[in-house]
């Protein structure tokens, strides 16, 4: 295996210069000399020792990301967006799944500390479940990818769920004139309160009465399917069903199909997240798409710059994607 000395010898320079090239400093290297070193490294298939570089620089060029469930396609798409942006700034992304377990979430945070990551991104499984102090006190920045309402200690980057829920509900009320709506929310999920607040805000603005009811399920197709199936077997069918995630909407669509109901003829269904899968459900799902690339870029920038409170910059707006499940034609405004 080639060493930095081999590269230095072939390039006709010092070992220190090789180090400066691969560590981007601390001393500048001319473009001509940098190219000579990189050409020598490539011809020798040289790879710098990351552990040794970490000892010198105090940086591992890694970020950690914790999500509640990697089985949820939304978190797969989020992870992809974050990894793409991390790669752009020369970092490897370590992904951990908390499985909606606060203890496991905290264990992952401590493991990231042990591995010396340069920053942590977190979608917490519940509000206030994690202690960030042991990371931030050691100079490791943390960015939450969800709203923080209880004494936020770290910056947060997330979609404005209240505004998204409001816009989605206003479409159902103004365009389709629905009078009864079932909310399918995540049980204990961070952001569920915001979903309901946005829906109720839209309802309160209407001149006609709208009856609202709520069903809580796990954020999974299976649980949303079984609980909505049990409810809709014995309850009057609402005119519309608002689901806080696409995953829950897919379960609801399956339950309605099992009961012989047609969407959108008998009931209109909308989701939230705008995952790739929403375009290929039957019928294609109207959903509020999250701005994952913008979210990932802002979060990575916050880690690199070690920004504090991002304020309004950290709250992003989604995009309403209209498809057949709400009774419109796909692409309709």
C-alpha positions as CSV (number, residue, x, y, z in Angstrom):
1,X,0.0,0.0,0.0
2,X,1.4,3.4,-1.0
3,X,2.3,5.9,1.7
4,X,2.6,9.7,1.7
5,X,6.4,9.3,1.4
6,X,5.9,7.3,-1.8
7,X,3.7,10.1,-3.2
8,X,6.2,12.8,-2.1
9,X,9.1,10.9,-3.7
10,X,7.2,10.5,-7.0
11,X,6.1,14.1,-7.0
12,X,9.5,15.4,-6.0
13,X,8.3,17.2,-3.0
14,X,8.1,16.8,0.8
15,X,5.8,14.7,2.9
16,X,4.6,17.9,4.5
17,X,3.5,19.2,1.1
18,X,1.5,16.0,0.5
19,X,-0.2,16.6,3.8
20,X,-1.0,20.2,2.9
21,X,-2.6,19.0,-0.3
22,X,-4.9,16.4,1.2
23,X,-5.7,18.4,4.3
24,X,-6.3,21.7,2.4
25,X,-3.6,23.4,4.6
26,X,-2.5,24.7,7.0
27,X,0.0,26.1,4.4
28,X,-1.0,27.1,0.8
29,X,0.2,25.0,-2.1
30,X,0.4,26.3,-5.7
31,X,-2.0,24.8,-8.2
32,X,0.9,23.4,-10.2
33,X,2.4,21.6,-7.2
34,X,-1.1,20.5,-6.1
35,X,-1.7,18.9,-9.5
36,X,1.7,17.1,-9.3
37,X,0.9,15.7,-5.9
38,X,-2.6,14.5,-7.0
39,X,-1.3,13.0,-10.2
40,X,1.4,11.1,-8.2
41,X,-1.3,9.9,-5.7
42,X,-3.5,8.7,-8.5
43,X,-0.8,6.8,-10.2
44,X,0.1,5.0,-6.9
45,X,-3.6,4.5,-5.9
46,X,-2.8,6.4,-2.7
47,X,-5.5,7.0,-0.2
48,X,-4.8,9.2,2.8
49,X,-5.2,7.7,6.3
50,X,-8.4,9.2,7.7
51,X,-7.6,8.3,11.3
52,X,-4.1,9.9,11.1
53,X,-5.6,13.0,9.5
54,X,-8.2,13.2,12.3
55,X,-5.4,13.1,14.9
56,X,-3.7,16.0,13.1
57,X,-6.8,18.2,12.2
58,X,-9.2,17.1,14.9
59,X,-11.8,16.5,12.1
60,X,-13.1,13.2,10.7
61,X,-14.9,14.6,7.7
62,X,-18.1,12.8,8.8
63,X,-21.6,13.9,9.8
64,X,-24.1,11.8,11.7
65,X,-27.8,11.6,10.8
66,X,-30.5,10.0,13.0
67,X,-34.0,9.3,11.7
68,X,-37.0,7.6,13.4
69,X,-37.4,4.9,10.8
70,X,-35.3,4.2,7.7
71,X,-38.2,2.0,6.5
72,X,-40.3,5.1,5.9
73,X,-39.5,6.1,2.3
74,X,-39.6,9.8,3.3
75,X,-36.6,9.3,5.5
76,X,-34.8,7.4,2.8
77,X,-35.3,10.4,0.5
78,X,-34.2,12.8,3.3
79,X,-31.1,10.7,3.9
80,X,-30.3,10.8,0.2
81,X,-30.6,14.6,0.0
82,X,-28.4,15.1,3.1
83,X,-25.8,12.6,1.9
84,X,-25.6,14.3,-1.5
85,X,-25.0,17.7,0.1
86,X,-22.5,16.2,2.6
87,X,-20.6,14.7,-0.2
88,X,-20.4,18.1,-1.9
89,X,-18.5,19.5,1.1
90,X,-16.2,16.4,1.4
91,X,-18.0,14.6,4.2
92,X,-19.2,11.0,4.7
93,X,-22.6,10.6,6.2
94,X,-23.3,8.0,8.9
95,X,-27.0,7.1,9.1
96,X,-28.6,5.7,12.3
97,X,-32.2,4.5,12.9
98,X,-33.7,5.2,16.3
99,X,-36.7,2.9,15.6
100,X,-38.9,5.5,17.5
101,X,-37.1,4.6,20.7
102,X,-35.8,7.6,22.7
103,X,-33.2,5.5,24.5
104,X,-31.8,4.2,21.2
105,X,-31.8,7.7,19.8
106,X,-29.6,8.9,22.7
107,X,-27.4,5.8,22.3
108,X,-26.8,6.8,18.7
109,X,-26.0,10.4,19.7
110,X,-23.3,9.1,22.2
111,X,-21.9,6.7,19.6
112,X,-21.6,9.6,17.1
113,X,-19.6,11.4,19.9
114,X,-17.4,8.4,20.4
115,X,-16.7,8.2,16.6
116,X,-15.8,11.9,16.5
117,X,-18.3,13.1,14.0
118,X,-18.0,16.8,12.9
119,X,-21.7,17.4,13.3
120,X,-25.1,15.7,13.9
121,X,-28.4,16.1,12.1
122,X,-31.4,14.7,14.0
123,X,-35.1,13.9,13.3
124,X,-36.1,13.2,16.9
125,X,-38.7,10.5,17.6
126,X,-40.3,12.7,20.3
127,X,-40.1,16.3,21.4
128,X,-37.6,16.8,24.2
129,X,-36.4,13.2,24.1
130,X,-32.8,14.0,23.5
131,X,-30.0,15.8,25.5
132,X,-27.7,17.7,23.2
133,X,-25.6,19.3,25.9
134,X,-23.0,16.5,25.9
135,X,-22.4,17.1,22.2
136,X,-22.5,20.9,22.0
137,X,-20.4,21.3,25.1
138,X,-17.6,19.5,23.2
139,X,-17.9,21.7,20.2
140,X,-19.9,19.3,18.0
141,X,-22.8,21.2,16.4
142,X,-26.3,19.7,16.3
143,X,-29.1,20.7,13.9
144,X,-32.7,19.4,14.5
145,X,-34.7,18.6,11.4
146,X,-38.0,19.2,13.1
147,X,-39.7,22.0,15.1
148,X,-38.3,22.6,18.6
149,X,-40.8,24.1,21.1
150,X,-39.4,23.2,24.5
151,X,-36.4,25.5,25.2
152,X,-34.5,24.9,22.0
153,X,-30.8,24.4,22.6
154,X,-29.8,24.0,19.0
155,X,-30.8,25.4,15.6
156,X,-33.7,23.8,13.7
157,X,-34.4,23.4,10.0
158,X,-37.8,22.1,9.0
159,X,-40.8,22.6,6.8
160,X,-43.6,24.9,8.1
161,X,-46.1,22.1,8.9
162,X,-48.8,24.6,10.0
163,X,-48.6,26.5,6.7
164,X,-48.5,23.3,4.7
165,X,-51.5,21.8,6.5
166,X,-53.4,25.0,6.2
167,X,-52.8,25.2,2.4
168,X,-53.7,21.5,1.9
169,X,-56.9,21.9,3.9
170,X,-57.8,25.1,2.2
171,X,-57.6,23.3,-1.2
172,X,-60.1,20.7,0.1
173,X,-62.4,23.3,1.5
174,X,-62.3,25.9,-1.3
175,X,-62.1,23.7,-4.3
176,X,-64.0,20.6,-3.2
177,X,-66.4,22.1,-0.6
178,X,-65.9,19.3,1.9
179,X,-67.9,19.5,5.1
180,X,-66.5,16.5,7.0
181,X,-62.8,15.7,7.4
182,X,-60.9,12.9,9.2
183,X,-57.4,13.8,10.4
184,X,-55.0,10.8,10.5
185,X,-52.1,12.0,12.7
186,X,-49.0,10.3,14.0
187,X,-49.3,9.1,17.6
188,X,-46.7,11.1,19.6
189,X,-45.0,12.3,16.4
190,X,-43.1,15.5,16.5
191,X,-45.1,17.9,14.3
192,X,-48.6,16.3,14.9
193,X,-49.7,19.4,16.8
194,X,-48.7,21.6,13.9
195,X,-50.6,19.5,11.4
196,X,-53.8,19.8,13.5
197,X,-53.3,23.5,14.1
198,X,-53.0,24.2,10.4
199,X,-56.1,22.2,9.5
200,X,-58.1,23.9,12.3
201,X,-57.0,27.3,11.2
202,X,-58.2,26.7,7.6
203,X,-61.6,25.3,9.0
204,X,-62.0,28.4,11.3
205,X,-61.8,30.7,8.3
206,X,-64.7,29.1,6.4
207,X,-68.2,30.6,6.3
208,X,-69.8,27.1,6.4
209,X,-69.4,24.6,9.2
210,X,-66.9,21.8,8.9
211,X,-66.9,18.7,11.1
212,X,-63.4,17.5,12.1
213,X,-62.4,14.2,13.8
214,X,-59.0,12.7,14.5
215,X,-57.5,9.2,14.3
216,X,-54.0,8.6,15.7
217,X,-51.8,5.8,14.2
218,X,-48.2,4.9,14.0
219,X,-46.4,6.4,11.0
220,X,-46.6,3.2,9.0
221,X,-48.8,1.9,6.2
222,X,-49.7,-1.2,8.3
223,X,-50.9,0.6,11.4
224,X,-52.7,3.3,9.4
225,X,-54.4,0.5,7.4
226,X,-55.6,-1.5,10.4
227,X,-56.8,1.4,12.5
228,X,-58.6,3.3,9.6
229,X,-60.1,0.0,8.5
230,X,-61.5,-0.6,12.0
231,X,-62.8,2.9,12.3
232,X,-64.4,3.2,8.8
233,X,-66.2,-0.1,9.1
234,X,-68.4,1.3,11.8
235,X,-68.3,5.1,11.4
236,X,-69.9,7.4,8.7
237,X,-67.5,8.0,5.8
238,X,-66.0,11.5,5.9
239,X,-65.9,13.5,2.7
240,X,-62.1,13.8,3.0
241,X,-59.2,12.2,4.9
242,X,-56.2,14.3,5.7
243,X,-53.1,12.2,6.4
244,X,-50.0,13.7,8.2
245,X,-47.7,11.5,6.1
246,X,-47.8,9.8,2.7
247,X,-47.1,6.5,4.5
248,X,-50.3,6.8,6.5
249,X,-52.2,7.9,3.4
250,X,-51.1,4.7,1.5
251,X,-52.4,2.6,4.4
252,X,-55.7,4.6,4.3
253,X,-56.0,4.1,0.6
254,X,-55.6,0.3,1.1
255,X,-58.2,0.3,3.8
256,X,-60.7,2.2,1.7
257,X,-60.1,-0.3,-1.2
258,X,-60.7,-3.2,1.2
259,X,-64.0,-1.7,2.2
260,X,-65.1,-1.2,-1.4
261,X,-64.9,2.6,-1.4
262,X,-63.7,4.5,-4.4
263,X,-61.2,7.4,-4.1
264,X,-61.9,10.1,-4.9
265,X,-65.5,9.4,-5.8
266,X,-66.6,8.3,-2.3
267,X,-63.9,10.1,-0.3
268,X,-61.0,12.3,-1.0
269,X,-57.6,11.5,0.4
270,X,-54.5,13.7,0.8
271,X,-51.1,13.1,2.2
272,X,-48.0,15.0,3.3
273,X,-44.3,14.7,2.4
274,X,-44.6,14.3,-1.3
275,X,-42.4,11.2,-1.6
276,X,-41.6,9.7,-5.0
277,X,-44.0,6.9,-4.1
278,X,-47.0,9.3,-3.9
279,X,-47.0,9.6,-7.7
280,X,-47.6,5.9,-8.2
281,X,-50.3,5.1,-5.6
282,X,-53.8,4.2,-6.9
283,X,-55.0,6.8,-7.4
284,X,-52.0,9.1,-7.5
285,X,-51.8,10.9,-4.2
286,X,-52.3,14.7,-3.7
287,X,-49.6,15.7,-1.2
288,X,-47.7,18.6,0.3
289,X,-44.1,18.0,-0.9
290,X,-41.3,18.8,1.5
291,X,-38.3,20.9,0.1
292,X,-35.7,18.2,0.9
293,X,-32.8,19.6,-1.1
294,X,-33.2,23.1,0.4
295,X,-33.7,21.7,3.8
296,X,-30.5,19.5,3.5
297,X,-28.5,22.4,2.2
298,X,-29.5,24.8,5.0
299,X,-28.8,22.1,7.6
300,X,-25.4,21.2,6.3
301,X,-24.5,24.9,6.0
302,X,-25.5,25.3,9.7
303,X,-23.3,22.5,10.7
304,X,-20.3,23.8,8.8
305,X,-20.7,27.4,10.0
306,X,-21.8,26.2,13.5
307,X,-24.7,28.7,13.2
308,X,-26.9,29.4,16.2
309,X,-30.6,30.1,16.0
310,X,-31.5,30.3,12.3
311,X,-34.8,32.0,13.0
312,X,-37.1,32.4,10.0
313,X,-34.4,31.1,7.6
314,X,-34.8,27.6,9.1
315,X,-38.5,27.3,8.4
316,X,-39.2,26.3,4.8
317,X,-42.4,26.2,2.7
318,X,-43.6,23.1,0.9
319,X,-45.2,22.7,-2.5
320,X,-48.8,21.5,-3.0
321,X,-48.7,18.7,-5.6
322,X,-52.2,18.1,-7.0
323,X,-53.1,14.6,-8.2
324,X,-56.3,12.5,-8.6
325,X,-56.8,11.4,-5.0
326,X,-58.4,14.7,-4.1
327,X,-60.7,14.7,-7.1
328,X,-58.6,16.9,-9.3
329,X,-56.6,16.1,-12.4
330,X,-52.9,15.6,-11.9
331,X,-51.0,18.9,-12.2
332,X,-54.1,21.0,-11.7
333,X,-53.5,24.3,-9.8
